[in-house]
Amino acid sequence: MMIINDIHTHGSNRLSHAIESLSPAQFDRETSGACSIGIHPWDSDSVTTDDILRLEELSTHPGVVAIGECGIDRLRGADIANQTTLFEQHIILSERVKKPLIIHAVKATDIILSLHRKYLPKQTWIIHGYRGNAITAQQYIKQGIELSYGEKFNSQAVAVTPLEMLWIESDESKLDIKEIYTRVSEAINIEAKELQKVIERRAKKLFFGCE
């Protein structure tokens, strides 16, 4: 079992302690480590039935610890109706295989919250790379949706996010994950090492089912 301190990355140089975000086509049974599998909303206008079938097939692989990234992006991808249908397929899959959902959300808070109320998921939802304000952060938090912060974040949003609902990620940043921990920890007045311990403990439980 890996020790995870970075829950979402596209950077292969950070994979020793990170969950790599992959599309179904990118997954390699021989070389992929702990990862999430999903169809990005940017690819929603070209998704095929075969893509969905492969996603479903790979979702039960032990190396796949989460579903996503997936979600809604009002600025890019297919029309919102098709994006929503695709996102709902990920929600249903997440519930079926009992793995958390990593969500890409751009100008789509209303849709995400509405779907969360519709499905009442038992699996954890995490908005990755959250950059929004504190008011929107509190809307997500109130509904039980957790938030992951990367290189760019709103300090006030971080400040209102409970530690037990806060995650750290590198995404596509060139910064070392330790630098991101330092920046976030300064915003919430906690030692970076202590924050990392909290994230590692929670990641062990959420993604690997270990206390």
N, C-alpha and C positions, 0 to 999 in steps of 0.2 A: 504494500500500500504506500502510495506517494504521500509526502507532506506537501500540502497545497497552500501557497500563500498568494496566488494569482489565479483568480477564477475564470479569466477570459483573456486569451491572447491569440493573435495571429502571427506572433513572432517566434519562429522555430528556435531562436537562440535562447529562449527562456523556458524551455519545456520541462526542465528537471523538477520544477516546483509549480507548474502551471497547468491549467486545463486549456487545451488547444481547441479553438473553434473551427470546425470542419464542415464542409458540405458533404453529402453522401458520396459524391464522386472523388473527394479528396481522401477519404478514409482508406487506410491500408492496414489490413489485419496483421501484417507482420511487423510494421514499424510504428504505427500510431500508439501513443501512450494514452494517459487519461485525457479524454476529450468530450466535447459536446458535439452532437450531430444535428444539423438543421438546414433548412432552405431559407436563405436570407431574403427579406422582402425585396431587395434590389433585383433579385433573380426571379421574382414572382411572375414576370411577364413571359418567361421562357421555360417555366417548370413543366415537366412531362409526367405522365402516369408512371413511367419507369423510375423517375426520380423519387416519387412518393413511395413506390414499392421498395426501393433500395433503402430509403430512410426507415421504413417500418422494419425491414429485415435487420438492419444494423442496430436498431434501437435497443435490442436485447443483448448485444455484445457486452461482455464484462468491462471492456475498456471504455465504453460509452457511459459516462457518469451523469450526463445531463442532455436534455433535448434543446436544440437551438444553436446558433442564434436564429430567432424567427421573430415575426412581429408585424408592425405596421409603420410605414413611412409615407407620409403625405406628400413628400417632395420627390420621391423616386420610386420606380417600380410600376407594377400593374395598377389598374384602377382599384379603388379602396374595396369594392365588393369582392374582387378576386383575391386581394391581399387578405381580407378578413376570412374568407373561406380557407385559404392556405394556413393562416394562423390557427384557425379552429382545428384543423387537422393535427397540428402540432400539440395543441392543448389536449385533445382526446388521446393522442399517443402518449404524452407525458403522464396522464392519469393511468393509462393502461399498463405501462411498463414501470410506473412508480418511480419516476426520475424527475428532478427539478427542471424548470423551464427558464431558459436564458432569453431575454426579450430585448429586441431592438425597437425603440419607440421614438419616432420623430413627429412632433405635432399631433400626437395620437392618444394623449392621456384619456380623453373621453371614451374612446373605443376600448382601450385596454381595461379601464375600470368597469365599463359596461359588460365586457366579456367575462371579467372576473366574477361579477355578480351573477351572470347567467350560468356559469359552470360551477361556481363554488368549489374550486379545485382543492384537493387534499394535498397536492404537491406544491412545493415552494415555487413562487414566481419571483424572478430577479430582473429588474430593469438594468441592463448593463450600460456602462458609460454614462451614468446620469449626470446631466449638466444643467438641469432646470433649477427653478427657484425653490425657496423653502416652502412656499404655500402649496405648490404642486407635490413636492416631496411628502408633505404631511398628508395629502390626499391619498397617495400610494400607501404610506405607512399605516394610516387609519384602516385601510382595507386589507392590511396584512401582506402587502407586496413589498419585497425588500429591494434595496438599492445598492448598486455597485459603482464605485468611484474610480476614475482613472486620472490621467495627467491633468485634464481640464475639468474643474468642478466649481460649483458655487459654495463658498465657505459657509454661508448661512444654511444651505440645504444640508451640508454635512453635519452642522451643529445640531440640527433637529432630528437627525437620524439615530435611533438607539443603536448601541454597539451590536446588539443581538439581531439587527436587521441591516447591518452595514457590511459591504464587501469591498475588496480592493482588486483592481485589474490593471493590466498594462495595455490591453487591446492592441493598437498598432503603434503605440508610443515607442520612441527610441530611448526613453529614459529607463534606467534600471528600476526594477520594482521597489528597491529600497528607497529610492528618491521619492517615489510616489507615496510610500508609507510615511516618509518624513513630512511631506507637504500636508497630507491629510491629518496626520497626528497633531501637527501644529495648529490646525484649524479647530480641533476638538480638545486641545490641551491634555494630551495623553502621550506617554512615551511611545515612540515608534515600535520598539521591541515588544511592549505590552500589547499594542494594537495587533501586531503580527501574531502573537500568541493566541489572541482571541480569534482571529481569522482562521488560523491553522486548526484550532480546536473545533470550531464550527464546521469547517470544510470536511474534517475527518468524519463528523457525524452526518452531515447532509449528503455528501457525495459517496461516502464509503460505508455508511451505516454503522460506524464505530463510535463508541462513547469515549 
